[in-house]
């Protein structure tokens, strides 16, 4: 029983590796992802969004090689700028800068880069193992879902994304998510083909395309913010010989396992992302260290813990994406749009419609982990030179790529008319403290929530009673209600008092 999936996995891996085109796309995408991650202002989310349109003519497996490779490479690439210039290339690498940059000041930049490269590869491999082993369990559970459960699951994904990504008021994240949900309702519905919110514009009859929204929401604000700040890189630490420290990795196996579990666990929760995984792992490493006073001064295990966690989060975020159709992070939300573009609908039926797809994704993650190690070790000196390109020169190139990426989807000029206002609105929303990730997740999960709610109400003749008679839907309803109630100050205070009584004030960390 266990042998067959293992044989199938290695057969898929050999098939992917034996194709020279796949290998070329793999290494090219990893290199591009590292550049996107290393350049402050660019992210793996933007990289996946831009490449989604380019993969339009590819088959689903080749497209996933391209997109997963840039996702993994972008998550790792941010460590370059964090360690060398103390400017995190991505939010996922912000925790790495705390100890990576002090190591560079001590003349150990090559050592830190080598360790971060190896740790990133190991974290990705471990997350791949979880993807293969946990997916069948989740799929068995998800097969019990009906339309009400799918609606509640999509609604939960939007709510929790808004809850966990808002810097101040949670209601701002919810508003952002509901705005995306509204955009998803534009166009003719798929059940009765009735036009909604089209205002007589024929181009809106087919609805809002996901890719222009993705590129506009993440690309345009990034360009405006970087150009507005006129980001300049003044210091550039000299990069010595990169040393992959395998002995250090072996000595810290317990820390690697703990950081991997944190990364996968955080990744599974919808809407959080790699940055939270890195910070949680950093805090766990510091709290359990015999010398916590060394953290922030160049502690090598801190770099190891953060880089293992943020790359392990990649595989963790793909688990709910493929099995439930709920993205675990913003880049995973881009992948969801790309999968739908290629005719792959994530969810409980994915193993029936595409039996080997999850195995293919796991094999691609293993290939990507090896590729980032090879590229990171051999080409780091050349890749980090891109950091010296002035932002005012590089960001217009990114803007051109955004325009090409949006237009190339169906060769439709209307996508540009959609991308630009979405990007400008997203910029002002971000300036006011409204997170962008819930908006994008709302656009992607909106059709799932809309269609399943209306279908469920048709079957039940307008009754919500089945929600309270089915265990899964009742559980999701109670979780959603609890998420809303705990934001009320009175309920929040009661919860905090209950925690203090249960664990005592001494157990709380300062």
Number of C-alpha atoms within 10 A of each C-alpha: 5 6 8 8 13 13 11 14 20 14 14 20 19 12 13 20 15 11 10 10 11 19 19 12 18 26 23 17 27 31 24 21 32 33 28 29 34 32 25 23 24 25 29 33 27 30 28 30 31 25 21 27 22 17 19 16 11 12 11 19 18 19 23 24 25 29 31 28 32 35 32 31 34 35 32 36 37 32 34 33 28 26 32 27 20 23 22 26 32 27 22 30 31 23 28 32 28 22 23 34 28 22 24 26 16 10 15 24 25 23 21 31 29 22 25 30 30 25 30 31 29 25 30 33 25 25 31 26 15 18 25 20 11 13 20 15 11 15 19 12 14 18 13 12 17 15 19 22 25 23 25 23 24 23 24 20 25 32 27 22 32 31 25 18 22 20 13 11 14 20 16 21 28 24 17 28 32 22 17 24 25 17 23 24 21 19 22 17 18 12 10 7 10 10 19 15 15 16 11 10 9 11 13 18 19 14 19 18 21 24 25 28 28 34 32 30 27 25 31 25 24 22 22 18 14 17 17 10 10 12 14 14 16 7 10 16 16 14 17 14 15 20 17 20 16 13 8 13 18 11 10 14 11 11 21 25 17 16 30 31 23 24 37 31 18 29 32 23 22 26 29 24 29 32 23 24 31 32 21 21 30 24 17 17 22 20 12 10 14 9 10 12 10 14 20 18 15 21 20 21 22 27 30 29 35 37 39 35 38 39 35 35 39 30 33 35 32 32 29 25 23 28 28 25 24 29 34 30 30 27 31 31 31 29 25 24 24 25 19 14 19 18 10 17 20 23 18 22 16 19 17 9 12 12 11 16 20 22 23 23 24 24 26 27 28 21 23 28 28 19 23 29 23 16 18 28 20 12 12 22 16 9 18 19 12 14 20 13 13 13 21 16 10 14 21 14 12 19 18 10 16 27 20 16 22 32 20 16 20 11 11 12 13 15 24 20 13 16 25 21 15 20 24 16 15 26 25 12 16 15 12 10 15 27 27 26 27 33 29 31 34 31 27 30 27 25 21 20 25 20 17 21 18 16 17 21 15 11 10 12 9 11 11 13 9 14 18 13 10 15 13 20 22 17 15 17 19 13 13 18 11 12 15 16 13 14 15 10 10 10 14 13 13 12 13 11 13 12 13 14 10 10 10 11 11 8 9 9 6 4
